[in-house]
Amino acid sequence: MPKKSEPILIVEDLKHVREMLEITLGFRGYEVLTANNGEEALKILMTTKPRLVITDILMPNMDGFSLVHQMRQMSTLSDVPIIFLSATYTKAEDYDFAEKLGADKFLKKPYNVDDLLMAVDTALTTRHESVRPLDQKEFNQRHRERLEQKLKHKNDLIERMEKLLDNLPLEQRTQFEALLKAEKKERDTVLSELNSISKGEEQSE
């Protein structure tokens, strides 16, 4: 059984979620490292091989899908178990893509702590073989499909929320505007990831 002193890497852009995960796993005796996004995580992974990576998907500066794809291309990290956590990517196609990337578990936020700890225990006690990375072209295509579907969903939701906002009582507008702002921020994050894919494809041509 893996030693609890071997680190678990948490990759999550929301501070309160990241801290709660860190507290939960720390209470169980695990050493925990944290990163705010995929880019930060890769810097840590250049010098440290974690026993497990728990990662969000929708994040700025490299999302969880791209992070795991990068990991699978590195021989030293190709066998590291992955647990995805997401409140945004929750469709069957998202789960299927995560499985193609070699994820051990996909938990929907808000997650149940017992389910999380069970997933962690299972990942740490199961023998893992190296996962063969997806071909870059296939990864880009499938990743783009997930992002484009999510972008459409976000745009439709934002349009509906903006129409509702005009009809809300004044006392409800402040909270609703905060929700709308959060949705727009997530929409912009998805759009930024799509632009990154396009730039990468142009450079490879």
ABEGO torsion letter per residue (X at the ends): XBBAABBBBBBBABAAAAAAAAAAAAAAGBBBBBBABAAAAAAAAAABBBABBBBBABBBGEBAAAAAAAAAABAAAAABBBBBBBAABABAAAAAAAAAAGBABBBBOBBBAAAAAAAAAAAAABBBBBBBBBBAAAAAAAAAAAAAAAAAAAAAAAAAAAAAAAABBAAAAAAAAAAAAAAAAAAAAAAAAAAAAAAAAAAAX
